[in-house]
């Protein structure tokens, strides 16, 4: 068989296995071992352990469990509720303010947790019932939270950005910076759409009889501002040259644990055990996927599939923007079936050399890839955020949630288009603070 034929067969087998519900790490590992043995014999297994271990033998990966622990500590506390309450009290008089408060809380909580499902669950549990009580239609109430949760993989500290940096050997600090302005841009677009809907339909979305004094607005801030200070502190030590991502992640995790104990009295051994258990479980899951994807990539390379794909795409005599459109189409389709971490680990090492060869910035491409992954989180058949929201509000049918999320899918597509026309949205901040990428 030729390498392209082998690659097609690998793709089909992988899709079938993952479609059965097999864990991604086991699916990728099984396919890698099966094809290595099938085409290269049992001798190929001599590199199995070394290759598997090399996938996670990176100092940069130390930041991954630390950021996950930080997110788990925040997600286990009522911090999401307090973020929502604080914003609602300040914005309740604004037309559509209740939805704006939820989106704002999503963006802040996303920066704290780095997780889209955690953001949906934390903000949605209180935000969706409150929005429905104030007359917000079910589709907009659920769709806005599902879309707001996607910001968790773009606004730093982002787990997917760390994985991308490890997979492509790019600067994690620069990747975090590249996601700041696009993350804020998408938050503004989401809020702008919400205000437009409120204006167009004549809805106020708030209890106009409710009054909050200045004291009511200020009293909740001491519970919220310390977490915001942690985000700003992490960004400062990263980009001020004070600490590495791993060091910043470790300190951030410790401070978040201290805050949830001090503010919310989560000092019970059982509560702390749940935090460490959940963060360890998620960390091990991602590490296993990273290690298995390294084995999968080695198999693809040893069978010359990766080289043939790269040469075939490079040989296409097409405009680079048409090439980027095809890559975006591939990422959109892949994002509908696979989680972001798996797609990044499987595709980024192949796509990045092609992207950089035709003149695109690797950090700009990371943001484009992430926006595609955000779309996948709110589109079927997988659409993880849709199912999280459906679990929170089982009385709302999934098609209603999907209908509410579709306008935000269009806004994410608009974000991709804006980044294509104005790549400086992603590259200007890291270039300004860290210098041109070529000098890294």
N, C-alpha and C positions, 0 to 999 in steps of 0.2 A: 504493500500500500504506500502511496505517496504521502508526504507530510500533511498536505491539505486534507486528504481523505481521512488520515488518522485524527487530525484536529476536529473534523466534522463528527467522527465517531465519538471522540472524547466529549464533545459538547452535548451530543444526544444522550449518552450514558449519564453524564453529570446531571442534566436536566431531569431525566427520569428518576434518578436516585433521590435528588433533592425534592422532587415532587411527591415522593412517597412519605415525606415528613421526617426522613432520616436527619439527625443533627448535621449541620453544615461541616463541622470539622471531620466527623466520621465519613461523610460522603466524599469530601475532597480527598481524604487520606486513602479511602478504599479505591477510588478511581485511579489515583496516582500509583498505588502499589500494583493494582491489577494490570495496568498498561505497561508499567516498567517490567514486570515479570513476563507478560505476554509477548513483548517485543524485544526485550533485552535479556531474558532468562533470569534464573535465580541469583546469578552473580550480582545483579543490579541492587539486590537488597543489602549489600555490604555498606552502602552509603545511606541507608534508610535512617538510622539513628542520628548520625552526624548531621544530615540535612534537616531533619525534623528539629533538632536542638538549635541549629544555626538560625532558624527562623525567629527564635525568641531570645537569642544571645545578643541583645542590644541594650546598652545602657539607657538609651532614650525611652525604652519601654517601661522603665521604673516609674515614670510619671503616670502611666496608664492606670495602674491600680490605685494610685494616690488620688488622682482626679475622680475616679469612680467612688472611692471612699468618701471624698468630699461631697459628691452628689448624693450618695446614700444617706449620709448624715443629715443633709438638708431635707431630702425627700421624706425621711422618717419623722420629721418634726412638722409642726403647724406653720412653718415658714411660708409655704405657698398660700395658705389662708390669710396670713397677715399681710403678705404682699398685695393680695387682691383687695383686702379691706382698706389698706392704706390708699391705694390708687382710687378705689371707688369713692372714698370720702372726699378726695380732692377733685374728682372728675364727675361727681354725680349730677351736677347741674348742666353738664355739657350734653347736647343732643347726641344720642348714641354713646354716652359716656360709660355706661355699664359694660358695653362690648369693648370699648377702648381700654377700660381698666383691665379687663381680662387679657387682652392682647399685650398690654404693657407688662402685666404680671408674668405672662408667658415668656416674654423676651428676657426679663430679669432672672426669672427662675431657670430659664434655659442656660443662661450664663453661669449660674451657680451649679447646676446639676450636670450639664453637658449631655443630657439624655432627653430625647423627644418623648418616649412613652412616659417617663417620670414626670415631665412637664405637663403632659396631657392629664395624667391622673391627679397630680397635686392641685393644679388650678381648676380642672374640670369638675372635681367632686363638689366644690362649693360654688364655682362660677356658673356652671350650666343651670342648676336649679334656681339660682338667684336671677339669672337672665330670663328664664322662662316665667318666673313669678312676676317680672316687670313687663311682660308682654313681648319679649323678643321671640320671633318665630323659631321653631325647633331647628330648622335647617341652618339658620345663621348662628344660633347659639352653639350648636355642636360643631359646625364647620369652622367657625372662628377659632375654637379651642384646638381642633385637630390640626389646623394650619399653623396656629401659634406655637404648637408643640414642635413643629419641624425646625424652628429656629435653634433648637438645642444642639443640632449638629453643625451649625454655622458660627454662631456667636461664641467666641472663646471664653473659657477653655473648652475645646471641642474634642471629644474622643476620636471622631472620624478624622480630624485633622492630624492628630497624633499618629494614627494608623497610616495615613497617607504619607506623613513625613518619614516614618520608619520604612514603609514599602518602597519609597522612591529616593530615600537618602537625601531629603531636603530639610531645610531648617524649620523646626517646629515653631520657634518663636516668630519667624517671618510668616509662617502659615497662619498663626493666630492673628497677627496684625492684618493679613490680607482678608480675613473674615469679618473684621470689625465694621468697616463702612458698608459692605454689602449686607451684613446682618441688620444694621440700623436702617439701611435703605428698604429692606423687605418689611421691617416693622412699620416704617412710615407708610409704605404702600398698603399694607394690610389695614392700618388704621384709617388711611385715606379712603379706602373702599368702604369701610364700615360707616364713616361719616357721610359718604355719598349716598349709601343705602338709606341711612336715617333721614337725610334731607329729601331724597326722592319719594320716600313712602310716607313722610310726615310723622315718623315715629320719634318719640323722645327717649325711650328706653330707660327711663329713670323715674324714681318716685319723687315727683315735684313737691310733695307735701313733706318730705324728709328734710330736716335741717341738721347740718353738722356745724357745731361751733369750731372756732379756731383751736380750742383745747381738744375737741374730739379728733381733729385732724392731726394734731401734734402728738397726742398721747401714744399713738401706735408706732410712731417713727423710731423710737429706741429699739424696737424689736426688728426693724427692717434695715436701718442704716448700717449696723455692724456687718451684715452680710454683703451689702453693697461695698463697704470698705474693703472687704476681703477681695472682691473682684478687682477693684482699683489697685489694691496692693499687689496682687499677682501680676497684673499688667505692668505696674511700675517696676517691680524687681526683674521681670523678664526683659523689658525693653530698656531699662536703665543700666543693664549690664551687672546687676547686683547678684543674680542667681540664675542657674540653669533651669529649664523646665521641670526637671526632676526635683530639684530643691524647692522650687516655688510650689509644686504640687504637694510635696510633703508638708511644708509649712501651712499651706492652705487647708489641707485635710485636718491637721491638728487644730487649727483655729476654728474650723467649722464644728469639730467635735466638742471643743470647749464651749462654743457659743450655744449649741443645742442643749448642752448640760446646764449652762448658766441661765439661759433665757427660758427654756422650756422644761427644765428639771428632768431631762431624760437621762437620769443617772442610774436607773434600775438595771441590774445585770442582764435581765432578759431583753430589754430594749437595746442595750449596747450590743449584746450578742447578735440580735437580728441585723443590726447595721453592718457589723463585720462579716456575718454570714452572707448577706446579700451582695456586699461589695466583692467578697472573695469569689462567690459563685459567678458573678458577671465577669470578673477579671480573668478567672480560669477559662471561662467560655471563650472570651476574645483571644486569649493567649493560645488556646488550642486551635482556633480558626487560623491565627497567624502562622503557627507552626505547620499546620496541614496545608495551608496555601503555599508555603515555601516548598514543601515536598511536591505539591501539584505543579508549581512553576518549574521546579527542577525536572520533573518528568516531561513537561511540555518542551523545555529547552533541549533535553537529551534526545528527544525524538524529532528535533528540528521543526517542531510545529510553530513555536514562537518566532523563530527566524524567518520562516516562510510567510507568516502573516505580516510581519513587519516589512519584509521586502516587497510583498505583494501590494500593501497599502502605499508604501513609498514609491512604487513604480507607477501608481495611478497618475495619469497626466490630467489632474483636475485642480481647480482653484482651491486654495487652502481653506477658504471659508466653506466651500462645499464639503471638503473633508471634515471640517469641524461640525457641520450640520449632520453628517453621517455618524460621527462619533456621538453627538448628542442624542441622535435617534437610538443608537445602540444602548446608551446609558439609560435613557427613558424606559425602554423596554425591559432592560435588565433590572432596573429599580422596581418594576412592578412585581417581580418574582423573588428577588433576593434582598437581604438586608444590606445596608450601606457598607458595613465592614467587609463582608464577603466580596462585594463588587469591587471595592477599592483594592483589596489584596490580589484579586484575580486579574483585574484589568489595568490598573495604574502602571505596573512595571512594563506592560506591553505598549500601552498608549503613550506614556510620557516621552519616550525617545522619538516617536513619530510626531508628536505635538511640538516638541522643541526643535525638531529638524526643520519644520516648516515655519518657524519663527514665532511661535506662541510662548508666552511666559509660563513656566511651570507652576508658579504660585497663583496666577490668574486661572490657570486650568483647574487647580484644586478647588477654587470657588465655583467654577462652572460645574465641575463634577458633583460638588456638594449640593448645589441647587437642583440638579437632576435627581439626586438621592432624596431630597426633600419632597419632590413631586411623587416619587415612588412610595413615600410613607403615607400619602393620602389618596392613593389611587388603587383600585382593585387589580388583581385578585388578592394580593397580600395586604397592602395598605395597613400596616401595623397600627398607626394612630387611629384609623377608623374603627378598628376592633377594640382598642382601648376605650374609646369614647362610647362605643356600643355597650361595653361592659359596665361603664359608669351609669349609663342611662338605657337600660334594657327595654324600656317602654317606647323608645324611639327607634324606628326601623332603620336598618343600614342604608337603604336607598335615600332616605331623608338626610342622613349624615353626609352621604356622598354628594348629594345635590348641593348641600351647603358648602362643601369643600371645593367644588369645581371652580367657583370664581377665584379662589386663592391659588388653584393650580394655574389659572391663566396669569395671575400676577407673578407667580414664580417663573413662568415662561417669559413674561415681560422683563423680569430681572435678568434672565439669561441674555435676552436681546440687548438690554441696556449695557450689560458688561461687554458684549461683543463690540458695540459701537464706542463705548467709553471704558476700555480696560483699566484706565487710571483709577476707577472706582475701587478696584482691588489692589492695584500696585502702588498707588501714590503714597499711602501711609507707610507701608514697610520700606519703600525707597527713601522716604523722608527721614525715618527714624533709624534705619539700619544701613542706608546706602544702597546703591544699585545691587541687584541680585548677583551680577557677575563677579562682584568683589567678595561674595560670601565664601 
